[in-house]
Amino acid sequence: MSNRITNAALDELVSLQTEKIFVNKDPKLPYVGLEHMAQGEPMLLGTANSSTSISVNAVFKKDDILFGKLRPNLRKSIKAPFDGYCSTDILVLRSQDGVVPDFSAQVFQWERVFSVAVTTAAGTKMPRTSWRDLKRFKIFKPGSDSEQSRIAYVLDTIDEAIAATEAVIAKVKQVRAGMLHDLLSYGLDENGRLRDPIAHPEQFKDSPLGLIPREWETKSLGTLCIHIGSGVTPRGGQDVYTKEGILFIRSQNVTFEGLKLGDIAYIPRHIHLGMLRSEVFAHDVLFNITGASIGRCCAMPDGMGQANVNQHVCILRAPEATEADALFLSTVLGSTIGQKQLDALNTCGNRQGLNYQQLGSFIVPWPEPKERHLIAEHVKEAAAHLLKEIDEVTKLSSLKSGLQDDLLTGRVLVPESIMEGAAVA
């Protein structure tokens, strides 16, 4: 067994690098700001030319850890893949002799370290943690390079799987966006194929939305929907929320990928009975009308039971209220067709909110029921593919969190045999 060292402080793992530079920066070296670091993932989103930063910068070397000390709740930490300069709101940490950089990098991706950074942050509007406070946090430090490398290998492998799956998600979203544009622009003919406006221009006509299939109508939401209305905030606000009861849907639950129930609230039945005008049913369309998430929309799925929405969410109910109609309508409103009309109403980008009359003025394409159903089926298949990949990332992230708690506390040992395959590869 390796020489296991426990209760080592973070400054026994890494040392703070304090070199700064203001002028005479090497133009060949990139600049990294907090905006270039992914939130909650060990991922570099990009860089800038060092000349673009006119302030004092910190200097870092390849394999240093860049740890965001400003707003540490954003959980930004990466291992530098090159030499460069960075914002002074980033701590530059270098592995001590005898410490494997990959192991150090994984420690500073650990939720326990982020939590310490958050709790030690000072300041209200611009909270910052400091190395003085963070460095005292005690961790498990394996006593051999090989044990550190094995731990890093396991966690790096999970990171690679997460990154690969997220790349698939990005590709699926790109393909899905192109597919939705084609479906909502050209539609599907009687054989289920996309119409071709170049080969068959006679199959299209001009409309307020531009060129659309000749068979399609355009309708305002005000004339199409049999109900447009939002909910209310129950008296007592959040104090009335319960752990069970009637589902209470808020704007954060409404996303373009569907209804998300990770941060869900419930209300007692007697409060629900006083808010029946805000009751939402299966196959309604939910559309956020205020706040930063304005414009996000999705269809209310089957099987959710009784539910209400708050005042930030508007309910749109199509005449037949079928799954296909709800999915088609929510897809249209979430596409450039709906979002452009939203932007036009919210001038100067203030996006403060919509009222019912404004939302009722939205124009949408409206094919015959059979074609709406066909388009909805394509949308449903694409959404299922996307959600499958998103669910995979969620599972991998949960797996990594559990492994971090096991491996970075020394509770579980990584067998030496795990590296044999890596050496062969």
N, C-alpha and C positions, 0 to 999 in steps of 0.2 A: 504494500500500500504506500502511496505517496505521502510525503511529509505535509500533512494538512494543517493550514494556518487559518484560524478562525478569528472573527472580530477584528479584522484589519480595517482601518479607516480608509476612505477613498483616496486620501493623499498619500497612502502607502501603495496605491495602485497606479496613480497618475500624478503628474506635477503640472501646476499652472504655468503656462508660458506667457510672459509679459512683454515680449518684444513688440514695439509699435513703430509705425512708419507714417510720415505725412507727405514728404516730397521724395522725388527720385525713385518712384515705384517702378519696378520692372514691368514694362508694357506687355511682356509675354506671359506674365502671371495673371490669372483671373481673380476677380473679386467675388466673394460670396456674402450675401446679406441674408437676413432672416427670411426674406421673401423667396429665397432660392432653396430653402429647406422645407421638405414635406412635413406636414403635421402628423405626429404619431407614427411615422415610418422612417426607417434609415435610408432615405432617398434624397438625392440632390436633384432639384427640379431644373436647374440651369445655373448659369454664372453671368457676370457682366465683365466688361473690360475694366481693368484697374483704374483707368483714367476717369471713369464715370463717378468714382467716389472721391470727392474733394476734401473729405475730412480725414482725421487720423484713423488708421486701420491697424488691426492686429495682424501679426504675421504667423502663418501656420505652415507646417510641413506635411508631406504625405504621411498618412496613417495617424496623424493627430486627430483627436476627437473635437468636433465643433459642437458645443452644447449651448443652446439658446438660453441666456439668463433673463432676457426681457420676456415678460408674459410666459413663464415656464409652464403654465397650464396648457400651452399649445404643443408641448412635448416634442421639441425639435432637437434632434441629435443625430449626427452622422460621423462616420470615419472618413476623413479627407482622402480622396483618391489621387490628389496631386498637391504640389506646393502652391501657395497663394496668399491672398490677403482677405480679411473678413471684417465685418462690423465689430466694433468694440462692445456691442450688445451680445456677443458670442464669446463664451469661454473657450480658450484654446488649451486643451489638456493633452499631455504627452505621456505615454506609458513609461513607467519606471523600468530600470534595468531588471530583467528577470520576469517581466510581465508581458504576455503576448498581446499585441495591439488589438487583434480580433476579439480577444476575451474582454479587454477593457471596453471596447466599443459596445459589446453586448450588455455589459453592466450598465452603461449609460443609456441603454434603451429599455432598461427595466422600470416597470411601473413604480416600484418602491423608491427608486432614485428620483423619478419625476415627482412623486408625491412629496418627498422631502424638499425638493426645489420649490414646489408650490407653497408649502407651509412656511418656508423660511423667506419667501419673497416679501419685500418691503415696498410700500407705495400703493396708492389706491387706483389711480388712472393708468399708471405705467409700472406695474409691479415688477421688481427685479430680484432675483436671488443673487447670492454672493458666494464665491468660493470659500470665504471665511466660514460661512455656516454650513455649506454643503459638504466640505471636505471631512467633516467630523463623523459623517454617517458611516456606521460599521457594516462591513460586508464579509462574506466568505471568500477567502482568497486561496485557491489551490496552491500547494507548495511546489508544483513542478510545471514546467512549460508544457509537457505532454498532456497533463490533465486539463490545463487551461485550453490547449488547442482542441481537445476533444469536445469540451463544452461549447467552444466557439463554433466548431464544425457542425454540431447538431443544430444550434440556433441559426447559424448562417444558412444551413440547408432549408430551414423553414422560411427564412426571409426570401431566399431565392424562389421558393414555391409560391409565396405570396406575390412577389414581383411578377412572376410569370403569369399568374392568374389575373393580376390587375392589368397586364398587357393584353390578355385575351378580352377582358371586360372593355378596355378602351377600343379594341378592334370591333367587338360586337356592337358597341354603341355607335361607332362610325358606320358600320354596315346597316344597322337598324335605322339610323337617321336618313341614309340614302334611300332605303326601302320605303320608309314612311313618306318621304318627299314624293317618290314616284307613285305610291298608292293614292295619295291625296291630290296629286296633280293629274294623273292619267286614268286612275281607276282600273277596274278589271272588266273585260268584256264577257260575253256569255260563255266563253270557253275558259274563263279564269285566267286569261293572259292580260298583261298590261297593254293598254291601248297605246298606239304610236302616233303622236301628233304630226310627225314628218311624213310617214308613209300614208296616213289617213287623216288629213286635216279636216275632212268633212265630218269626222266624228267629234269635233270640238266646237265650242262657241265662246264668245267673249262674255265676261261676267264682272261684277264688282270685285271679284277675287282674281281676275285675270282669265286666262284660257282654262276652261274646264270641259269635261265630257258633255256632249250635247244632251244626254239623258238626265243630267244632274240638275237639281234646283239649287238656289241659294236662299237661305232663310235667316232671319234675325233670331237670336235666342229668345227674344221677347215673344215672337209669334210661334216659334217652334216648341218651346218648353211650356208645360202645363203648370209648372211651379218654379219660381226663382225666389230664394229667400235664405237668409243666414240665421244663425242661432243667437244665443244670448249667453252672457256670463251669469252663472247662478249666483243668487244672493249669498254673500259670504265668501265669494271668490274661491281661492284654492283651499280654504279651510274646510270646504264641504267635500273635498275629494276623499274617496275611500279606496280600499284595496280590492274591493269587489262591488258589484252592483251593475248599474247601467253604463255601458261604454260611453265615454265622453271624448269626442274627437276634437283635437286642437290643430292649429295650422302646422305644427311640427310633425304631425302624423301624416300629412298629405304631401306626397312626393310624386314625381313623374314616373317612378318605378312602381307605384302602387301605395296602398295604405300601410304605413309602418307603425307597429305597435310596441316598439322597444321602450318608448317613454309615454306610456298610456295612463289615462286617468279614468276613474269611475265616479259616478254620483249615486246617491241613494234613490230608491224608486220614488219616494214622495217628492223629491226635487224634480225628477224626470217628468212626473205627472203635471208639474206646473210649467213645463217648458215644451209642451207637445208641438208647438209651431216650429221648433228647431229639431224635431225628430227626423232622422235620416233612415232611408230604406235601401235594401239591396237594389243595385242598378241605378241609383242616383249618381250624379256626377258632383264631386266635391271640388270647389275652386277657391283658392285663397285670395281674398280681396284686400288685405292690408298687410303691412309690415314687409320685412326683408324677403319673405317667401311669396310675395304676391305673384299670382300667375301659375303657381304650382297646382296641379290638378290630377285627379285620378278617379276611377270608377269605384263605387262602393261594392265590394264583393258579396257573394252569397254567404250565409252561415255566420254572420256576425251578431245576430240577435238584435235586440233593441239598442238604439244608439242615438245620441244627440251630438250636435256640433256647437262650437262657440261662435262668438260674433265675428271672428276673423275668417270664417269659412262659409262660403255660399253654397247652397244646394240647388242644383239644376236637375229638373226631372223631365225627361223626354216623354212624349205621349204614350208609347207602348211600354217604356221602362224595361226593355229587355237587356240582357247582358251584352248583346252585340251592339245595340244602340248606345248604351252607356260607354262601352269601350271605344266605339267609333267617335263619339262626341268628345270624350276626354282626350283622345288622340289628336283630334283637330285642334282643340283649344291649347294643347301642349305643344303643337307644332308652330312653325313660323306663321301660319295663318292666324292663329289666335294670339300669339305673343306679339306680332307686329301691331295688331289692333290695340293690345294692352299698352304698348309703348307709345302709340299715338295719343292715347287718352291721358297718359301720365307724362305730360310735357316736361322737358328739361331734365328728365330722368329722376324726378323727385319720388315717383312711385309711392305716393302717400296712401292711396286707397281708391277703391271703386265703389260706386253705389249701384243699386239694382238697375236703375235706368241705363247707366253706362254699360253694364254687363249685358243687359237686354238688347243693346244696339249692335252687339257683335254679329257679324255675318259669317255663316258657316256653309260649306257645301253639304248637300243632302241628297245622296243617291237613293235609288229604290231599295226596299228592304233586303232583297236578295243580295245585292251588291254590297250593302253595308255589312251584311253578315259575312260575306267572303273576305272583305277587307279586315273586319274584326278578327277573323280566324288567323290571318297572317300576323296581325299585331299581337295576338295572344301567344302565338308560337314564338315570336321574336322576344316577347317579354319573358316567357318561361326560360328561354335560353339565357337571357341576361341575368335573371334572378338565380338561376342555377350557379352561375359563376360567382355572383355576389355572395351567395350562401357558402360557396367553397372558401372564399377569402375570409368570411366570418369564422368558419370552422378552423382554418389555419391560424388565424389570429388568436383564437381561444386556445388552441393547442400550444402556440408559442408562449402565451402568458402562463399556462400551467407548467410548461417545461422550464421557463425562467425561474419560477418559484421553487421548482424541484432542484434544478442544477446550480443556480446561483446562490442557494443557501447551503449547498452541500448535502441536502437531504437524500439526493439520489446520485449515484456515481455513474459515469459514462464508461462502459467497458472499453478496454484497449482495442478490441477486435473491430470496433466501429470504424476505425481509421484504415483498416486493411483495404477495403474497397476503394477508399479515396486515394490511397497510394497507388493502387493498380491503375485507376482512372488517370 
